[in-house]
């Protein structure tokens, strides 16, 4: 795949992750209202900014686009984030982005492969995903982490 196509698909993945994942779930669980959604990393250092466009719509959360496309984020007003919402709301908001990525990866696997996903395959993929997530929170050496799953 060419560099341009990679950048386009990365941008699409970031937009889906931030907007359909974090932002949408934040609205659904009525958690703290985000101050902005960033596509790319918005930096402002001594008058220099990486932001090239801000999409503002009345009554909607602004979307900030940065040419530094190595990530994204949903920004909150710190005082509101820590004072509004319950822990379960914040946890759902946190896992929503990766959850959308996992869901889309299953859909793309089914769509673009000759593999017909059976319920057993989805179950086994889900177990592997849960095992990987569990290992993120378990102290392990690099050798242990790499030997946990053969496909790494």
Rosetta constraint file for C-alpha pairs under 8 A:
AtomPair CA 1 CA 5 HARMONIC 6.49 0.50
AtomPair CA 1 CA 6 HARMONIC 6.64 0.50
AtomPair CA 2 CA 6 HARMONIC 6.26 0.50
AtomPair CA 3 CA 7 HARMONIC 6.23 0.50
AtomPair CA 4 CA 8 HARMONIC 6.26 0.50
AtomPair CA 5 CA 9 HARMONIC 6.17 0.50
AtomPair CA 6 CA 10 HARMONIC 6.00 0.50
AtomPair CA 7 CA 11 HARMONIC 6.08 0.50
AtomPair CA 8 CA 12 HARMONIC 6.26 0.50
AtomPair CA 9 CA 13 HARMONIC 6.09 0.50
AtomPair CA 10 CA 14 HARMONIC 6.18 0.50
AtomPair CA 11 CA 15 HARMONIC 6.18 0.50
AtomPair CA 11 CA 39 HARMONIC 7.64 0.50
AtomPair CA 11 CA 69 HARMONIC 7.30 0.50
AtomPair CA 12 CA 16 HARMONIC 6.17 0.50
AtomPair CA 13 CA 17 HARMONIC 5.99 0.50
AtomPair CA 13 CA 101 HARMONIC 7.82 0.50
AtomPair CA 14 CA 18 HARMONIC 6.05 0.50
AtomPair CA 14 CA 39 HARMONIC 6.62 0.50
AtomPair CA 14 CA 40 HARMONIC 7.98 0.50
AtomPair CA 14 CA 71 HARMONIC 6.70 0.50
AtomPair CA 14 CA 72 HARMONIC 6.40 0.50
AtomPair CA 15 CA 19 HARMONIC 5.80 0.50
AtomPair CA 15 CA 20 HARMONIC 7.74 0.50
AtomPair CA 15 CA 39 HARMONIC 6.40 0.50
AtomPair CA 16 CA 20 HARMONIC 5.17 0.50
AtomPair CA 16 CA 21 HARMONIC 6.70 0.50
AtomPair CA 16 CA 100 HARMONIC 7.70 0.50
AtomPair CA 17 CA 21 HARMONIC 4.97 0.50
AtomPair CA 17 CA 22 HARMONIC 6.88 0.50
AtomPair CA 17 CA 97 HARMONIC 4.72 0.50
AtomPair CA 17 CA 98 HARMONIC 6.94 0.50
AtomPair CA 17 CA 100 HARMONIC 6.29 0.50
AtomPair CA 17 CA 101 HARMONIC 6.38 0.50
AtomPair CA 18 CA 22 HARMONIC 5.20 0.50
AtomPair CA 18 CA 23 HARMONIC 6.13 0.50
AtomPair CA 18 CA 37 HARMONIC 7.04 0.50
AtomPair CA 18 CA 38 HARMONIC 7.86 0.50
AtomPair CA 18 CA 39 HARMONIC 7.81 0.50
AtomPair CA 18 CA 72 HARMONIC 6.99 0.50
AtomPair CA 18 CA 73 HARMONIC 6.28 0.50
AtomPair CA 18 CA 74 HARMONIC 6.67 0.50
AtomPair CA 18 CA 97 HARMONIC 6.10 0.50
AtomPair CA 19 CA 23 HARMONIC 4.86 0.50
AtomPair CA 19 CA 24 HARMONIC 6.02 0.50
AtomPair CA 19 CA 37 HARMONIC 7.42 0.50
AtomPair CA 20 CA 24 HARMONIC 5.15 0.50
AtomPair CA 20 CA 25 HARMONIC 7.43 0.50
AtomPair CA 20 CA 97 HARMONIC 7.41 0.50
AtomPair CA 20 CA 100 HARMONIC 7.20 0.50
AtomPair CA 21 CA 25 HARMONIC 6.12 0.50
AtomPair CA 21 CA 93 HARMONIC 7.69 0.50
AtomPair CA 21 CA 96 HARMONIC 4.65 0.50
AtomPair CA 21 CA 97 HARMONIC 4.00 0.50
AtomPair CA 21 CA 98 HARMONIC 7.40 0.50
AtomPair CA 21 CA 99 HARMONIC 7.20 0.50
AtomPair CA 21 CA 100 HARMONIC 5.56 0.50
AtomPair CA 22 CA 26 HARMONIC 6.02 0.50
AtomPair CA 22 CA 74 HARMONIC 7.10 0.50
AtomPair CA 22 CA 93 HARMONIC 5.25 0.50
AtomPair CA 22 CA 94 HARMONIC 6.65 0.50
AtomPair CA 22 CA 95 HARMONIC 7.71 0.50
AtomPair CA 22 CA 96 HARMONIC 5.28 0.50
AtomPair CA 22 CA 97 HARMONIC 5.08 0.50
AtomPair CA 23 CA 27 HARMONIC 6.36 0.50
AtomPair CA 23 CA 34 HARMONIC 7.43 0.50
AtomPair CA 23 CA 37 HARMONIC 7.58 0.50
AtomPair CA 23 CA 74 HARMONIC 7.00 0.50
AtomPair CA 23 CA 93 HARMONIC 7.61 0.50
AtomPair CA 24 CA 28 HARMONIC 6.18 0.50
AtomPair CA 25 CA 29 HARMONIC 6.03 0.50
AtomPair CA 25 CA 92 HARMONIC 7.17 0.50
AtomPair CA 25 CA 93 HARMONIC 5.78 0.50
AtomPair CA 25 CA 96 HARMONIC 6.52 0.50
AtomPair CA 26 CA 30 HARMONIC 5.97 0.50
AtomPair CA 26 CA 31 HARMONIC 5.18 0.50
AtomPair CA 26 CA 32 HARMONIC 7.06 0.50
AtomPair CA 26 CA 33 HARMONIC 7.27 0.50
AtomPair CA 26 CA 34 HARMONIC 7.99 0.50
AtomPair CA 26 CA 89 HARMONIC 7.55 0.50
AtomPair CA 26 CA 90 HARMONIC 7.99 0.50
AtomPair CA 26 CA 92 HARMONIC 7.90 0.50
AtomPair CA 26 CA 93 HARMONIC 5.44 0.50
AtomPair CA 27 CA 31 HARMONIC 6.45 0.50
AtomPair CA 27 CA 33 HARMONIC 7.41 0.50
AtomPair CA 29 CA 89 HARMONIC 6.09 0.50
AtomPair CA 30 CA 85 HARMONIC 7.72 0.50
AtomPair CA 30 CA 89 HARMONIC 7.75 0.50
AtomPair CA 31 CA 84 HARMONIC 6.99 0.50
AtomPair CA 31 CA 85 HARMONIC 5.09 0.50
AtomPair CA 31 CA 86 HARMONIC 7.63 0.50
AtomPair CA 31 CA 89 HARMONIC 5.85 0.50
AtomPair CA 31 CA 90 HARMONIC 6.95 0.50
AtomPair CA 31 CA 93 HARMONIC 7.94 0.50
AtomPair CA 32 CA 76 HARMONIC 7.58 0.50
AtomPair CA 32 CA 80 HARMONIC 6.51 0.50
AtomPair CA 32 CA 81 HARMONIC 5.49 0.50
AtomPair CA 32 CA 84 HARMONIC 5.51 0.50
AtomPair CA 32 CA 85 HARMONIC 5.86 0.50
AtomPair CA 33 CA 76 HARMONIC 6.98 0.50
AtomPair CA 33 CA 80 HARMONIC 7.98 0.50
AtomPair CA 33 CA 81 HARMONIC 7.86 0.50
AtomPair CA 34 CA 61 HARMONIC 6.91 0.50
AtomPair CA 34 CA 74 HARMONIC 6.37 0.50
AtomPair CA 34 CA 75 HARMONIC 5.64 0.50
AtomPair CA 34 CA 76 HARMONIC 4.64 0.50
AtomPair CA 34 CA 77 HARMONIC 7.19 0.50
AtomPair CA 35 CA 61 HARMONIC 6.49 0.50
AtomPair CA 35 CA 62 HARMONIC 7.36 0.50
AtomPair CA 35 CA 74 HARMONIC 7.62 0.50
AtomPair CA 35 CA 75 HARMONIC 5.43 0.50
AtomPair CA 35 CA 76 HARMONIC 4.87 0.50
AtomPair CA 35 CA 77 HARMONIC 6.07 0.50
AtomPair CA 36 CA 61 HARMONIC 5.55 0.50
AtomPair CA 36 CA 62 HARMONIC 5.02 0.50
AtomPair CA 36 CA 63 HARMONIC 5.80 0.50
AtomPair CA 36 CA 64 HARMONIC 6.96 0.50
AtomPair CA 36 CA 74 HARMONIC 5.96 0.50
AtomPair CA 36 CA 75 HARMONIC 5.17 0.50
AtomPair CA 36 CA 76 HARMONIC 7.02 0.50
AtomPair CA 37 CA 61 HARMONIC 7.10 0.50
AtomPair CA 37 CA 62 HARMONIC 6.37 0.50
AtomPair CA 37 CA 63 HARMONIC 4.76 0.50
AtomPair CA 37 CA 64 HARMONIC 6.11 0.50
AtomPair CA 37 CA 72 HARMONIC 7.70 0.50
AtomPair CA 37 CA 73 HARMONIC 5.94 0.50
AtomPair CA 37 CA 74 HARMONIC 4.46 0.50
AtomPair CA 37 CA 75 HARMONIC 6.12 0.50
AtomPair CA 38 CA 42 HARMONIC 6.84 0.50
AtomPair CA 38 CA 63 HARMONIC 5.81 0.50
AtomPair CA 38 CA 64 HARMONIC 4.72 0.50
AtomPair CA 38 CA 65 HARMONIC 6.03 0.50
AtomPair CA 38 CA 66 HARMONIC 7.44 0.50
AtomPair CA 38 CA 72 HARMONIC 5.10 0.50
AtomPair CA 38 CA 73 HARMONIC 5.02 0.50
AtomPair CA 38 CA 74 HARMONIC 6.03 0.50
AtomPair CA 38 CA 75 HARMONIC 7.40 0.50
AtomPair CA 39 CA 63 HARMONIC 7.26 0.50
AtomPair CA 39 CA 64 HARMONIC 6.07 0.50
AtomPair CA 39 CA 65 HARMONIC 4.89 0.50
AtomPair CA 39 CA 66 HARMONIC 6.17 0.50
AtomPair CA 39 CA 69 HARMONIC 7.13 0.50
AtomPair CA 39 CA 71 HARMONIC 6.93 0.50
AtomPair CA 39 CA 72 HARMONIC 4.65 0.50
AtomPair CA 39 CA 73 HARMONIC 6.83 0.50
AtomPair CA 40 CA 65 HARMONIC 6.10 0.50
AtomPair CA 40 CA 66 HARMONIC 4.76 0.50
AtomPair CA 40 CA 67 HARMONIC 6.42 0.50
AtomPair CA 40 CA 68 HARMONIC 5.22 0.50
AtomPair CA 40 CA 69 HARMONIC 4.15 0.50
AtomPair CA 40 CA 70 HARMONIC 5.89 0.50
AtomPair CA 40 CA 71 HARMONIC 4.95 0.50
AtomPair CA 40 CA 72 HARMONIC 4.50 0.50
AtomPair CA 40 CA 73 HARMONIC 7.66 0.50
AtomPair CA 41 CA 50 HARMONIC 7.47 0.50
AtomPair CA 41 CA 66 HARMONIC 5.82 0.50
AtomPair CA 41 CA 67 HARMONIC 7.78 0.50
AtomPair CA 41 CA 68 HARMONIC 5.52 0.50
AtomPair CA 41 CA 69 HARMONIC 6.48 0.50
AtomPair CA 41 CA 70 HARMONIC 6.83 0.50
AtomPair CA 41 CA 71 HARMONIC 6.02 0.50
AtomPair CA 41 CA 72 HARMONIC 5.52 0.50
AtomPair CA 41 CA 73 HARMONIC 7.51 0.50
AtomPair CA 42 CA 49 HARMONIC 7.10 0.50
AtomPair CA 42 CA 50 HARMONIC 5.54 0.50
AtomPair CA 42 CA 51 HARMONIC 5.54 0.50
AtomPair CA 42 CA 64 HARMONIC 7.39 0.50
AtomPair CA 42 CA 65 HARMONIC 7.40 0.50
AtomPair CA 42 CA 66 HARMONIC 5.44 0.50
AtomPair CA 42 CA 68 HARMONIC 7.33 0.50
AtomPair CA 43 CA 48 HARMONIC 7.79 0.50
AtomPair CA 43 CA 49 HARMONIC 5.44 0.50
AtomPair CA 43 CA 50 HARMONIC 5.44 0.50
AtomPair CA 43 CA 51 HARMONIC 7.16 0.50
AtomPair CA 44 CA 48 HARMONIC 5.55 0.50
AtomPair CA 44 CA 49 HARMONIC 4.42 0.50
AtomPair CA 44 CA 50 HARMONIC 6.86 0.50
AtomPair CA 45 CA 49 HARMONIC 6.44 0.50
AtomPair CA 50 CA 66 HARMONIC 5.23 0.50
AtomPair CA 50 CA 67 HARMONIC 5.85 0.50
AtomPair CA 50 CA 68 HARMONIC 6.39 0.50
AtomPair CA 51 CA 64 HARMONIC 6.78 0.50
AtomPair CA 51 CA 65 HARMONIC 5.68 0.50
AtomPair CA 51 CA 66 HARMONIC 4.16 0.50
AtomPair CA 51 CA 67 HARMONIC 6.53 0.50
AtomPair CA 52 CA 65 HARMONIC 6.03 0.50
AtomPair CA 52 CA 66 HARMONIC 5.63 0.50
AtomPair CA 52 CA 67 HARMONIC 6.68 0.50
AtomPair CA 53 CA 64 HARMONIC 6.13 0.50
AtomPair CA 53 CA 65 HARMONIC 5.22 0.50
AtomPair CA 53 CA 66 HARMONIC 7.15 0.50
AtomPair CA 54 CA 62 HARMONIC 6.68 0.50
AtomPair CA 54 CA 63 HARMONIC 5.70 0.50
AtomPair CA 54 CA 64 HARMONIC 4.44 0.50
AtomPair CA 54 CA 65 HARMONIC 6.06 0.50
AtomPair CA 55 CA 62 HARMONIC 5.63 0.50
AtomPair CA 55 CA 63 HARMONIC 5.07 0.50
AtomPair CA 55 CA 64 HARMONIC 6.36 0.50
AtomPair CA 56 CA 60 HARMONIC 7.14 0.50
AtomPair CA 56 CA 61 HARMONIC 7.19 0.50
AtomPair CA 56 CA 62 HARMONIC 4.75 0.50
AtomPair CA 56 CA 63 HARMONIC 6.73 0.50
AtomPair CA 57 CA 61 HARMONIC 7.37 0.50
AtomPair CA 57 CA 62 HARMONIC 6.83 0.50
AtomPair CA 76 CA 80 HARMONIC 7.29 0.50
AtomPair CA 76 CA 81 HARMONIC 6.03 0.50
AtomPair CA 77 CA 81 HARMONIC 6.03 0.50
AtomPair CA 78 CA 82 HARMONIC 6.22 0.50
AtomPair CA 79 CA 83 HARMONIC 6.15 0.50
AtomPair CA 80 CA 84 HARMONIC 5.54 0.50
AtomPair CA 81 CA 85 HARMONIC 7.38 0.50
AtomPair CA 85 CA 89 HARMONIC 6.29 0.50
AtomPair CA 85 CA 90 HARMONIC 7.02 0.50
AtomPair CA 86 CA 90 HARMONIC 6.51 0.50
AtomPair CA 87 CA 91 HARMONIC 6.16 0.50
AtomPair CA 88 CA 92 HARMONIC 6.18 0.50
AtomPair CA 89 CA 93 HARMONIC 6.19 0.50
AtomPair CA 90 CA 94 HARMONIC 6.07 0.50
AtomPair CA 91 CA 95 HARMONIC 6.27 0.50
AtomPair CA 92 CA 96 HARMONIC 5.85 0.50
AtomPair CA 93 CA 97 HARMONIC 7.63 0.50
AtomPair CA 95 CA 99 HARMONIC 5.92 0.50
AtomPair CA 96 CA 100 HARMONIC 6.13 0.50
AtomPair CA 97 CA 101 HARMONIC 6.48 0.50
AtomPair CA 98 CA 102 HARMONIC 6.20 0.50
AtomPair CA 99 CA 103 HARMONIC 6.20 0.50
AtomPair CA 100 CA 104 HARMONIC 6.06 0.50
AtomPair CA 101 CA 105 HARMONIC 6.09 0.50
AtomPair CA 102 CA 106 HARMONIC 6.40 0.50
AtomPair CA 103 CA 107 HARMONIC 6.37 0.50
AtomPair CA 104 CA 108 HARMONIC 6.01 0.50
AtomPair CA 105 CA 109 HARMONIC 5.97 0.50
AtomPair CA 106 CA 110 HARMONIC 6.24 0.50
AtomPair CA 107 CA 111 HARMONIC 6.02 0.50
AtomPair CA 108 CA 112 HARMONIC 5.77 0.50
AtomPair CA 108 CA 113 HARMONIC 7.92 0.50
AtomPair CA 109 CA 113 HARMONIC 5.69 0.50
AtomPair CA 109 CA 115 HARMONIC 7.79 0.50
AtomPair CA 110 CA 114 HARMONIC 7.64 0.50
AtomPair CA 110 CA 115 HARMONIC 6.52 0.50
AtomPair CA 110 CA 116 HARMONIC 6.48 0.50
AtomPair CA 110 CA 117 HARMONIC 6.27 0.50
AtomPair CA 117 CA 121 HARMONIC 5.88 0.50
AtomPair CA 117 CA 122 HARMONIC 6.50 0.50
AtomPair CA 118 CA 122 HARMONIC 6.36 0.50
AtomPair CA 119 CA 123 HARMONIC 5.99 0.50
AtomPair CA 120 CA 124 HARMONIC 6.14 0.50
AtomPair CA 121 CA 125 HARMONIC 6.03 0.50
AtomPair CA 122 CA 126 HARMONIC 5.99 0.50
AtomPair CA 123 CA 127 HARMONIC 6.23 0.50
AtomPair CA 124 CA 128 HARMONIC 6.27 0.50
AtomPair CA 125 CA 129 HARMONIC 6.15 0.50
AtomPair CA 126 CA 130 HARMONIC 6.10 0.50
AtomPair CA 127 CA 131 HARMONIC 6.05 0.50
AtomPair CA 128 CA 132 HARMONIC 6.17 0.50
AtomPair CA 129 CA 133 HARMONIC 6.24 0.50
AtomPair CA 130 CA 134 HARMONIC 5.99 0.50
AtomPair CA 131 CA 135 HARMONIC 6.11 0.50
AtomPair CA 132 CA 136 HARMONIC 6.44 0.50
AtomPair CA 133 CA 137 HARMONIC 7.14 0.50
AtomPair CA 134 CA 138 HARMONIC 6.61 0.50
AtomPair CA 135 CA 139 HARMONIC 7.60 0.50
AtomPair CA 135 CA 140 HARMONIC 7.81 0.50
AtomPair CA 135 CA 145 HARMONIC 7.52 0.50
AtomPair CA 140 CA 144 HARMONIC 5.99 0.50
AtomPair CA 140 CA 145 HARMONIC 6.25 0.50
AtomPair CA 141 CA 145 HARMONIC 6.24 0.50
AtomPair CA 142 CA 146 HARMONIC 6.09 0.50
AtomPair CA 143 CA 147 HARMONIC 6.10 0.50
AtomPair CA 144 CA 148 HARMONIC 6.18 0.50
AtomPair CA 145 CA 149 HARMONIC 7.86 0.50
AtomPair CA 146 CA 150 HARMONIC 7.91 0.50
AtomPair CA 146 CA 152 HARMONIC 6.19 0.50
AtomPair CA 147 CA 152 HARMONIC 7.76 0.50
